[in-house]
Amino acid sequence: QVQLVESGGGLVQAGGSLRLSCAVSGRTFSSSVMGWFRQAPGKDREFVAGISSSGMYTNYVDSVKGRFIISRDNAKNTVYLQMNSLKLEDTAVYYCAVVPRLRPRKDEVDYWGQGTQVTVSS
């Protein structure tokens, strides 16, 4: 059984930083492409970032380029999302996912985590 457990969400002021973690079990993590999505209240779930199995390749939605960094530690079966210069519009539930490619549609996701809330205040 594949499990993805996110952590690291919380309340932060605009301009601040947070780092999300996602621990994966039940599959060979080092061969899995991983991604982060988010869903704001009243909005559709959107792709945020993806990372190849080796960590060599990444992909970001334009709205987070230059502010967010996706990374992974295959020895720890964990993927991270470092979020800097946070804006009010980054407020959302963030989900990590096992995905088939670097920039998947949400209907292509193989497995989802339970999500972690990120709230950015002014």
TORKOL-4160 file (C-alpha; in steps of 0.2 Angstrom, whole numbers, padded with zeros to 4 digits, m for minus):
122
<pt num="1" X="0000" Y="0000" Z="0000"/>
<pt num="2" X="0007" Y="0017" Z="m0005"/>
<pt num="3" X="0007" Y="0030" Z="0008"/>
<pt num="4" X="0011" Y="0049" Z="0006"/>
<pt num="5" X="0012" Y="0059" Z="0022"/>
<pt num="6" X="0014" Y="0078" Z="0021"/>
<pt num="7" X="0020" Y="0089" Z="0035"/>
<pt num="8" X="0027" Y="0107" Z="0037"/>
<pt num="9" X="0011" Y="0117" Z="0033"/>
<pt num="10" X="0005" Y="0131" Z="0044"/>
<pt num="11" X="0002" Y="0150" Z="0046"/>
<pt num="12" X="0015" Y="0162" Z="0039"/>
<pt num="13" X="0016" Y="0181" Z="0036"/>
<pt num="14" X="0017" Y="0187" Z="0018"/>
<pt num="15" X="0035" Y="0187" Z="0013"/>
<pt num="16" X="0040" Y="0172" Z="0024"/>
<pt num="17" X="0045" Y="0155" Z="0020"/>
<pt num="18" X="0039" Y="0137" Z="0024"/>
<pt num="19" X="0046" Y="0120" Z="0019"/>
<pt num="20" X="0034" Y="0106" Z="0016"/>
<pt num="21" X="0040" Y="0088" Z="0017"/>
<pt num="22" X="0032" Y="0072" Z="0010"/>
<pt num="23" X="0037" Y="0055" Z="0016"/>
<pt num="24" X="0033" Y="0041" Z="0004"/>
<pt num="25" X="0031" Y="0022" Z="0008"/>
<pt num="26" X="0025" Y="0007" Z="0000"/>
<pt num="27" X="0034" Y="0009" Z="m0017"/>
<pt num="28" X="0051" Y="0012" Z="m0024"/>
<pt num="29" X="0053" Y="0030" Z="m0021"/>
<pt num="30" X="0069" Y="0032" Z="m0031"/>
<pt num="31" X="0061" Y="0027" Z="m0047"/>
<pt num="32" X="0046" Y="0038" Z="m0044"/>
<pt num="33" X="0042" Y="0055" Z="m0052"/>
<pt num="34" X="0035" Y="0066" Z="m0039"/>
<pt num="35" X="0025" Y="0082" Z="m0039"/>
<pt num="36" X="0016" Y="0095" Z="m0028"/>
<pt num="37" X="m0001" Y="0102" Z="m0031"/>
<pt num="38" X="m0012" Y="0114" Z="m0022"/>
<pt num="39" X="m0030" Y="0119" Z="m0020"/>
<pt num="40" X="m0036" Y="0135" Z="m0014"/>
<pt num="41" X="m0054" Y="0138" Z="m0007"/>
<pt num="42" X="m0066" Y="0138" Z="m0022"/>
<pt num="43" X="m0053" Y="0134" Z="m0035"/>
<pt num="44" X="m0048" Y="0119" Z="m0044"/>
<pt num="45" X="m0033" Y="0109" Z="m0039"/>
<pt num="46" X="m0017" Y="0115" Z="m0049"/>
<pt num="47" X="0000" Y="0108" Z="m0052"/>
<pt num="48" X="0014" Y="0117" Z="m0043"/>
<pt num="49" X="0030" Y="0108" Z="m0046"/>
<pt num="50" X="0037" Y="0091" Z="m0052"/>
<pt num="51" X="0054" Y="0083" Z="m0050"/>
<pt num="52" X="0061" Y="0068" Z="m0059"/>
<pt num="53" X="0066" Y="0052" Z="m0050"/>
<pt num="54" X="0084" Y="0057" Z="m0050"/>
<pt num="55" X="0081" Y="0075" Z="m0045"/>
<pt num="56" X="0090" Y="0081" Z="m0060"/>
<pt num="57" X="0075" Y="0089" Z="m0069"/>
<pt num="58" X="0061" Y="0100" Z="m0061"/>
<pt num="59" X="0046" Y="0109" Z="m0068"/>
<pt num="60" X="0036" Y="0123" Z="m0060"/>
<pt num="61" X="0020" Y="0133" Z="m0063"/>
<pt num="62" X="0024" Y="0151" Z="m0068"/>
<pt num="63" X="0017" Y="0158" Z="m0053"/>
<pt num="64" X="0030" Y="0150" Z="m0041"/>
<pt num="65" X="0045" Y="0151" Z="m0052"/>
<pt num="66" X="0060" Y="0159" Z="m0043"/>
<pt num="67" X="0051" Y="0157" Z="m0026"/>
<pt num="68" X="0048" Y="0139" Z="m0024"/>
<pt num="69" X="0060" Y="0125" Z="m0025"/>
<pt num="70" X="0056" Y="0106" Z="m0026"/>
<pt num="71" X="0069" Y="0094" Z="m0021"/>
<pt num="72" X="0071" Y="0076" Z="m0015"/>
<pt num="73" X="0081" Y="0064" Z="m0004"/>
<pt num="74" X="0080" Y="0047" Z="m0011"/>
<pt num="75" X="0089" Y="0040" Z="0004"/>
<pt num="76" X="0075" Y="0046" Z="0015"/>
<pt num="77" X="0061" Y="0043" Z="0003"/>
<pt num="78" X="0056" Y="0061" Z="0005"/>
<pt num="79" X="0051" Y="0075" Z="m0007"/>
<pt num="80" X="0052" Y="0093" Z="m0001"/>
<pt num="81" X="0044" Y="0110" Z="m0007"/>
<pt num="82" X="0054" Y="0125" Z="m0001"/>
<pt num="83" X="0042" Y="0140" Z="m0002"/>
<pt num="84" X="0050" Y="0157" Z="m0001"/>
<pt num="85" X="0043" Y="0175" Z="m0003"/>
<pt num="86" X="0026" Y="0168" Z="0001"/>
<pt num="87" X="0011" Y="0178" Z="m0006"/>
<pt num="88" X="m0007" Y="0179" Z="0000"/>
<pt num="89" X="m0012" Y="0169" Z="m0016"/>
<pt num="90" X="m0001" Y="0155" Z="m0011"/>
<pt num="91" X="m0014" Y="0150" Z="0003"/>
<pt num="92" X="m0020" Y="0133" Z="m0001"/>
<pt num="93" X="m0020" Y="0115" Z="0004"/>
<pt num="94" X="m0004" Y="0107" Z="m0003"/>
<pt num="95" X="m0004" Y="0089" Z="m0009"/>
<pt num="96" X="0011" Y="0079" Z="m0014"/>
<pt num="97" X="0008" Y="0065" Z="m0027"/>
<pt num="98" X="0016" Y="0051" Z="m0036"/>
<pt num="99" X="0015" Y="0056" Z="m0055"/>
<pt num="100" X="0019" Y="0049" Z="m0072"/>
<pt num="101" X="0028" Y="0064" Z="m0078"/>
<pt num="102" X="0036" Y="0080" Z="m0074"/>
<pt num="103" X="0020" Y="0091" Z="m0077"/>
<pt num="104" X="0005" Y="0080" Z="m0076"/>
<pt num="105" X="m0013" Y="0084" Z="m0076"/>
<pt num="106" X="m0022" Y="0081" Z="m0059"/>
<pt num="107" X="m0032" Y="0066" Z="m0067"/>
<pt num="108" X="m0015" Y="0058" Z="m0071"/>
<pt num="109" X="m0009" Y="0057" Z="m0053"/>
<pt num="110" X="m0006" Y="0039" Z="m0047"/>
<pt num="111" X="m0006" Y="0043" Z="m0028"/>
<pt num="112" X="m0011" Y="0057" Z="m0017"/>
<pt num="113" X="m0006" Y="0063" Z="0000"/>
<pt num="114" X="m0019" Y="0069" Z="0012"/>
<pt num="115" X="m0014" Y="0087" Z="0011"/>
<pt num="116" X="m0007" Y="0100" Z="0022"/>
<pt num="117" X="m0014" Y="0118" Z="0024"/>
<pt num="118" X="m0003" Y="0133" Z="0021"/>
<pt num="119" X="m0010" Y="0150" Z="0026"/>
<pt num="120" X="m0002" Y="0166" Z="0021"/>
<pt num="121" X="m0007" Y="0181" Z="0031"/>
<pt num="122" X="m0005" Y="0200" Z="0028"/>
